[in-house]
Structure formats: structure tokens, C-alpha cells
Amino acid sequence: MQTHLNATTIKTQFPGHNGDMLAARLDVPAGPVRATALFAHCFTCTKDILAARAIAAELARMGIAVLRFDFTGLGSSKGEFAHTNFSSNVQDLLIAADYLRQNHDAPSLVIGHSLGGAAVLSVAADIPEVKGVVTIGAPADTGHVLHNFHSSLEEIEKAGAAKVSLAGREFTIEKQFVDDVRSTVLEERIAKLRKPLLVMHSPIDQTVGIENASTIFGAAKHPKSFVSLDMADHLLSKSEDAAYAASVIAGWANRYLPADTPRVAESVESVRVTETREGKFQQTVLAGKHRMFADEPVSYGGLDTGPSPYDFLSIALATCTGMTLRMYYDFKKIDMGRISVEVSHAKVHSQDCAECDDERKASQTRIDRFERRISVEGGISEEARAKLFEIADKCPVHKTLLARSVIATTLTD
């Protein structure tokens, strides 16, 4: 298995069913790769749709690499979309799975959005390494896509092809596409799937109705799960809906994938932070086997997918304080309720700092002020309050923030 200690998105490509090069992105996690997923996008969409990016980022954060690619003739992939059909999409998925098998790891998880969901249902049984299948807003009948063609369907039937406007873009649809989706019987493939299935659908989906989820769920054998994407549209165009779907998929997949336990040789003793290049500031943080995002709020130009740098600094002070207090009370065998610590940070002028000494106030500079608020469940006696403040100040991070530190910087390959 290949491992990637630096979280990143790798641009790659591979030849599709007719030899045209398909553009792809491989999102790899910080740290060891515990599993690999293959993502199939919706009809006439691309690999870079919000839902695909959000799901890939969340899975990568949990140690799962994700390959998302543009089907033939879409996005940055070569080829003529008019000559493709549902069957050719299935072939491209099989080729993508083999690309992963030959160059990285075969996919343990396949995820499909809309018609891409129908495609993964059709192909999953032919990829023996797949441990789980996920559909998002998928149709139970591939012929469902024909309703997008409206009045052009009759012209396609008679003339053999017609131009159709889809999502504000014009595509040429050939009769062979229509014949192909009509001839595909998806329920038979679902019944023979025999792999864990997660069906996700919005009850207000105006493109693919919720009844499709019921049909898919009914046709599948256990184990199977259904999650409602309440209030989401078909494309998961709201970032919070895409993020929710991503977190559910990541949590569900944990049951069927290897545990996220890095090998000793691959462990990272220090903290490693790497840009994802998704958004302006988003970074993956690797601390031992723990993965998370660092980011900035939307108001600062970030995606707000994780704590900010100063948030992490406040987290360090708050957690260290809580741990230090708990160690003291346990050592003294003092029965103390649950401890909570809140920390906020601000840049203030030294003259406005009530806690600063006269020398600091005279410096006429802006300083970092951390406000720490400690609470104890069940309360604490007046007698114990003074000792609590004394022990809190012994927190190692507290001491580090007050001391003069040295930062040694080097440039590595």
C-alpha cells in the first residue's frame, strides 16, 4: 500500500473506455492511507462539483484517499460526450478502479451522486475489493434521466440526435444514449450487489424523487442503511449539506474499512501541516495518527472547515489547563466535578490590559491577551478557589505562553 504523509490533491489522468484521456484528481490524506474510494459524479456534472470536493476532503481527513474523475467528454476529460452513454460510464468506472488497483490501491468504497449513483450500483459487484457502496440522490431506474430531455426526446428518436439544454449548457444527445438507459435494468444489479449499502437522498429532491431511494433500498439485501439529506437540493449546492453528507459517509464507512492505525515506521513525532489547495487557507494537520483541518473563517477568506491558528493556540491552553487540574485533584484524591475551560484570544493595547504590570503597560504596544474561564460541575468552595487558580497557572502551556521561546526554522526538501 502506498502512503502519503502530506495531504494533497494530485492531478492525474488515465485512458477511458475509447482511449480518450480522462482527467482525475486523487485526494490523499496526511499520514498512512487506510483505504481508497472511487467517486462518480452526477449526469453532466464534473469531478469538481461541491459535493465531490467536500466528500473527498472529509474522507481524506479520515485517512481515505479518493479518486474523482470526469467522465468522457465532460469537465477536463477528452472525448465526445455525445458518443457516451450509461454503459460507457460504467466502463470508465471499471477502468478507474483498475487504474487505482495498478497504481495505488483498489477501491474499498464506491460513491455515486445522481446518475453516478446508478453507475456505482451497476458496477460495484464487478469490483471484488469493494467493501461498501454509497449513493446520493440516485435514480432507481436509469431511464429516469430521460425526463431532462423534455420535448427534445421525440426529435432524438426521429432524427437520431438533438441538442438539449442541461443546467444552462448545451449537449448533443444521441438515440443510442436513450436506447442504452432504457435497456438497463438496475434493480437486478442492486439485488445481486450483496455489499453494504448506504442510500442518501433528500425528501425534497426535485430532480430525482425520494421514491427512488425507497426502490433502491427495497431491492437491496442487508446490510443497508438510509440517511435523509433533509432540506438539501439534488446537487447539495449548500456547503453545509455537502459537509453533512461527507461526515455521514465517513462515519458509516468506518464500520467496513480498516482501523485508522498508522504503522510505527510511518508515525509522525512532530506536527505536520500541509496545504490542501482547496480554498485559500485550508490545511490538513497530522499529529500522530490524528487528522484534522486548520482554516480561517469565511469572513477572512477561508472555508471555515477547521480551527484557526489562534484557535489551536487557545485549544492548547484550555486542554492543558483542564488536564493539569484533573491530575492535581486525582493525585490529592479530591472529588471534583467535571471541569470545563473556555479560552478566548484578542490583540489588545498594553494600556488596556488590566492584568499587565506597569512595565508592560508602559511599552505602548499591542499584546496577546488570553482570557481563561474555568467552571466546575457542581460548584467549588471558596476555600478551593485560590488553589484552583494556582494549579491552573502551573499548566505547561500556560508557562510556555508567558516565557520567552525560541523558534528554529530550517528549509527541507
C-alpha positions in Angstrom: 0.0 0.0 0.0 1.3 3.5 -0.9 1.2 6.0 1.9 1.2 9.8 1.6 2.3 11.8 4.7 1.5 15.1 3.1 -2.2 15.7 2.5 -2.7 17.0 -1.0 -4.7 16.7 -4.2 -2.8 15.1 -7.1 -3.8 15.8 -10.7 -3.7 12.7 -12.8 -5.2 11.1 -15.9 -5.8 7.7 -17.5 -7.3 6.5 -20.8 -11.1 5.9 -20.8 -13.2 3.2 -22.5 -12.4 4.5 -26.0 -8.8 5.6 -25.4 -9.6 9.3 -24.6 -7.7 10.6 -21.6 -9.9 11.2 -18.5 -8.9 14.0 -16.1 -8.8 13.0 -12.5 -7.9 14.2 -9.0 -6.6 11.9 -6.3 -7.2 13.4 -2.8 -4.7 11.7 -0.5 -4.7 12.1 3.3 -2.0 13.3 5.7 -0.4 10.1 7.0 -1.0 6.4 6.0 -3.7 5.6 3.5 -6.1 3.2 5.3 -8.4 2.7 2.2 -9.2 4.2 -1.2 -12.6 5.4 -2.5 -13.8 6.0 -6.1 -16.3 8.8 -6.7 -18.7 9.0 -9.7 -20.3 12.4 -10.3 -23.8 13.3 -11.4 -25.1 13.5 -15.0 -23.3 16.2 -17.0 -21.5 17.4 -13.8 -17.8 17.2 -13.2 -15.4 15.9 -10.5 -15.1 19.4 -9.1 -18.7 19.8 -8.1 -19.0 21.0 -4.4 -20.4 17.6 -3.2 -17.5 15.7 -4.7 -14.9 18.1 -3.3 -16.4 18.1 0.2 -16.8 14.4 0.4 -13.2 13.8 -0.9 -11.8 16.3 1.6 -13.7 14.8 4.6 -12.7 11.2 3.7 -9.1 12.3 3.2 -9.1 13.8 6.6 -10.1 10.3 7.9 -7.3 8.6 6.1 -9.2 7.6 3.0 -7.8 8.5 -0.4 -10.4 9.5 -3.0 -10.2 9.3 -6.8 -12.7 11.5 -8.6 -12.6 11.9 -12.4 -14.5 13.5 -15.2 -16.5 11.0 -17.4 -15.6 11.0 -21.1 -16.4 14.4 -22.8 -17.1 16.2 -19.5 -15.1 18.7 -17.5 -11.4 18.4 -18.4 -11.6 14.9 -19.9 -11.2 14.3 -23.6 -13.7 12.7 -25.9 -17.1 13.4 -27.3 -19.9 13.4 -24.7 -22.5 12.8 -27.5 -21.0 9.4 -28.1 -21.2 8.3 -24.5 -24.0 6.5 -22.6 -24.7 4.9 -19.2 -22.8 1.7 -20.3 -19.7 3.7 -21.3 -19.8 5.4 -17.9 -19.8 2.0 -16.2 -16.8 1.0 -18.3 -15.0 4.2 -17.3 -15.6 3.3 -13.7 -14.2 -0.1 -14.1 -11.1 1.4 -15.8 -10.8 3.9 -13.0 -10.9 1.1 -10.4 -8.2 -0.8 -12.3 -6.1 2.4 -12.5 -6.3 2.6 -8.7 -5.5 -1.1 -8.4 -2.4 -0.8 -10.6 -1.1 2.5 -9.3 -2.3 2.8 -5.7 -4.9 0.5 -4.0 -8.1 -0.9 -5.5 -11.2 1.0 -4.2 -12.7 -0.3 -1.0 -15.5 2.2 -1.2 -17.5 3.4 -4.3 -19.6 6.6 -4.0 -22.0 7.8 -6.7 -24.0 11.0 -7.0 -27.3 11.0 -9.0 -26.7 9.0 -12.3 -23.2 8.3 -10.9 -25.0 6.6 -8.0 -26.8 4.4 -10.5 -23.5 3.7 -12.2 -21.8 2.5 -8.9 -24.8 0.3 -8.1 -24.3 -1.3 -11.5 -20.6 -1.8 -11.3 -19.8 -2.4 -7.6 -20.4 -6.2 -7.8 -17.7 -6.3 -10.5 -15.1 -4.8 -8.3 -14.2 -7.5 -5.8 -12.3 -5.3 -3.4 -15.3 -3.0 -2.7 -16.4 -3.2 0.9 -19.1 -0.5 0.8 -21.4 1.3 -1.7 -22.8 4.8 -1.2 -25.5 6.5 -3.4 -26.5 10.2 -3.2 -29.8 11.2 -4.9 -29.5 8.2 -7.2 -32.4 7.1 -9.6 -33.6 3.6 -9.2 -34.2 3.5 -13.0 -31.5 4.8 -15.4 -34.3 5.8 -17.8 -35.2 8.5 -15.2 -32.6 10.7 -16.8 -34.7 11.0 -19.9 -37.1 13.4 -18.3 -34.3 16.0 -18.6 -34.7 16.0 -22.4 -38.4 17.1 -22.3 -39.7 17.9 -25.8 -36.4 17.0 -27.4 -36.9 13.3 -26.8 -39.2 13.0 -29.8 -36.6 14.7 -32.0 -33.9 12.4 -30.7 -36.0 9.4 -31.6 -36.8 10.6 -35.1 -33.5 12.4 -36.1 -31.1 10.2 -34.2 -29.7 13.1 -32.2 -30.7 16.5 -30.8 -29.2 19.4 -28.8 -30.5 19.5 -25.3 -30.0 22.3 -22.7 -29.0 20.9 -19.3 -28.1 23.1 -16.4 -27.6 26.0 -18.7 -25.3 24.2 -21.1 -26.0 22.6 -24.4 -25.3 18.9 -25.1 -25.8 16.7 -28.0 -27.8 13.6 -27.1 -27.9 10.7 -29.5 -30.5 8.0 -29.8 -28.0 5.3 -28.7 -27.9 7.0 -25.3 -31.7 6.8 -24.9 -31.7 3.2 -26.0 -28.9 2.3 -23.6 -30.6 3.8 -20.4 -33.9 2.2 -21.4 -32.3 -1.2 -21.7 -30.5 -1.1 -18.3 -32.4 -2.9 -15.6 -30.9 -1.6 -12.4 -33.0 -3.4 -9.8 -31.5 -6.8 -10.9 -28.0 -5.4 -10.3 -29.0 -4.0 -6.9 -30.5 -7.3 -5.8 -27.2 -9.1 -6.6 -25.0 -6.4 -5.1 -24.5 -8.2 -1.7 -22.3 -5.4 -0.3 -23.0 -3.0 2.5 -25.1 -0.1 1.0 -25.7 3.4 2.2 -28.6 5.2 0.5 -28.7 9.0 0.9 -31.5 11.1 -0.5 -33.3 14.4 0.1 -37.0 14.2 0.7 -37.4 17.5 -1.3 -35.2 16.5 -4.2 -36.9 18.0 -7.3 -34.7 16.2 -9.8 -34.7 12.6 -8.6 -37.7 12.0 -6.3 -37.4 10.4 -2.9 -39.4 7.3 -4.1 -36.2 6.3 -6.0 -34.4 5.9 -2.6 -37.3 3.6 -1.4 -37.0 1.4 -4.5 -33.2 1.1 -4.2 -33.4 0.4 -0.5 -36.2 -2.2 -1.1 -34.3 -4.0 -3.8 -31.0 -4.3 -1.8 -30.1 -7.0 0.6 -28.8 -6.3 4.1 -26.7 -4.7 5.4 -28.2 -1.5 4.1 -28.8 1.9 5.6 -30.8 5.0 4.7 -30.0 8.6 5.7 -32.3 11.5 4.8 -30.5 14.6 3.5 -33.2 16.8 4.9 -33.6 20.3 3.2 -30.8 19.6 0.7 -31.3 20.1 -3.0 -30.3 17.5 -5.6 -26.8 18.9 -6.2 -26.0 19.5 -2.4 -25.3 23.0 -3.5 -25.2 24.4 0.0 -21.9 23.8 1.7 -23.5 22.7 5.0 -25.4 20.0 3.1 -22.3 18.7 1.3 -20.4 18.8 4.6 -23.1 16.8 6.4 -23.2 14.2 3.6 -19.5 13.9 3.8 -19.4 13.4 7.6 -22.1 10.7 7.4 -20.3 8.8 4.7 -17.0 8.9 6.6 -18.7 7.7 9.8 -20.6 4.9 8.1 -17.6 3.7 6.2 -15.6 3.2 9.4 -17.5 0.0 10.1 -16.3 -1.6 6.9 -12.8 -0.3 6.5 -9.5 -1.0 8.3 -8.9 0.9 11.5 -7.1 4.2 11.2 -3.9 3.0 13.0 -0.6 4.1 11.4 2.3 1.8 11.4 5.2 2.7 13.7 7.6 3.3 10.8 5.1 5.9 9.4 4.2 7.7 12.6 5.0 11.4 12.8 6.6 12.5 16.0 6.1 16.2 15.3 3.0 18.0 14.0 2.9 18.2 10.2 0.7 20.8 8.4 0.2 20.8 4.7 -1.9 23.0 2.3 -4.8 21.2 0.6 -5.2 23.9 -2.1 -8.9 23.7 -1.5 -9.8 27.2 -0.6 -7.3 29.9 0.3 -6.2 28.8 3.7 -7.3 25.2 4.3 -4.6 22.9 5.7 -4.5 19.3 6.9 -3.0 18.8 10.3 -1.3 15.5 11.2 -0.4 14.9 14.9 0.5 11.2 15.4 -2.5 9.3 14.0 -4.8 12.2 14.4 -6.0 14.2 11.4 -7.9 17.4 11.3 -8.3 20.6 9.3 -7.0 24.1 10.0 -8.6 27.0 8.3 -9.9 30.6 8.6 -13.4 31.8 8.9 -15.4 32.7 5.8 -15.2 36.4 6.8 -11.4 36.1 6.4 -11.5 34.3 3.1 -11.3 30.8 4.4 -13.8 27.9 4.2 -14.3 27.6 8.0 -13.6 23.8 7.9 -11.4 23.8 11.0 -10.0 25.9 13.8 -7.8 28.9 13.0 -4.2 29.1 14.1 -5.1 31.1 17.2 -8.0 28.8 17.9 -5.4 25.9 18.1 -3.3 28.0 20.5 -6.4 28.6 22.6 -7.2 24.9 22.4 -3.7 24.1 23.7 -4.1 26.4 26.7 -7.6 25.2 27.5 -6.9 21.5 27.3 -3.6 21.7 29.2 -5.4 23.6 31.9 -8.1 21.0 32.3 -5.7 18.2 32.3 -3.4 19.8 34.8 -6.3 20.5 37.2 -7.6 16.9 36.8 -4.2 15.4 37.5 -3.9 17.5 40.7 -7.4 16.6 42.0 -6.9 12.9 41.3 -3.5 12.9 42.9 -4.9 14.6 46.0 -8.0 12.3 45.9 -10.3 15.3 45.8 -13.7 14.6 44.5 -14.2 17.3 41.9 -17.0 17.6 39.3 -16.4 17.8 35.6 -14.0 20.6 34.6 -14.7 22.9 31.6 -12.3 25.5 30.4 -13.1 28.3 27.8 -10.3 30.4 26.3 -10.7 33.4 24.1 -7.9 35.4 22.4 -7.6 39.0 21.4 -5.0 41.6 20.5 -5.2 44.5 22.9 -3.3 47.6 23.6 -1.0 47.1 26.6 -2.5 50.2 28.4 -5.9 48.5 28.2 -4.7 45.2 29.8 -5.9 45.1 33.4 -3.6 42.1 34.1 -0.4 43.7 32.8 2.2 45.1 35.1 3.4 48.7 34.9 6.4 47.8 32.8 4.2 46.1 30.1 1.7 49.0 30.1 4.5 51.5 29.6 5.7 49.6 26.5 2.8 51.2 24.4 2.4 48.0 22.3 -0.3 45.7 21.3 -0.2 42.3 23.2 -1.9 38.9 23.0 -4.4 38.5 25.8 -5.9 35.1 26.5 -9.0 35.1 28.7 -9.4 31.8 30.5 -12.7 30.9 32.1 -12.9 27.7 34.3 -16.0 26.1 35.6 -16.5 23.0 37.8 -19.7 21.0 37.6 -21.4 21.1 41.0 -19.6 24.2 42.0 -16.5 24.7 44.1 -15.9 26.0 47.6 -14.5 29.5 48.3 -11.6 27.7 50.1 -10.7 25.7 46.9 -10.9 28.7 44.5 -7.4 30.1 45.3 -5.8 26.7 44.9 -7.6 26.2 41.6 -6.1 29.4 40.2 -2.6 28.4 41.5 -2.8 24.9 39.8 -4.2 26.3 36.6 -1.1 28.6 36.3 1.1 25.6 36.6 -0.2 24.3 33.2 2.9 23.8 31.0 1.3 25.6 28.0 0.4 28.5 30.3 4.1 28.7 31.3 5.2 28.4 27.6 3.0 31.3 26.6 4.4 33.5 29.3 8.0 32.5 28.8 10.3 33.6 26.0 10.5 30.9 23.4 13.0 30.2 20.6 11.8 29.0 17.1 14.5 27.4 14.9 13.5 27.4 11.2 15.1 25.3 8.5 14.2 24.5 4.9 13.8 20.9 4.0 13.4 19.0 0.7 
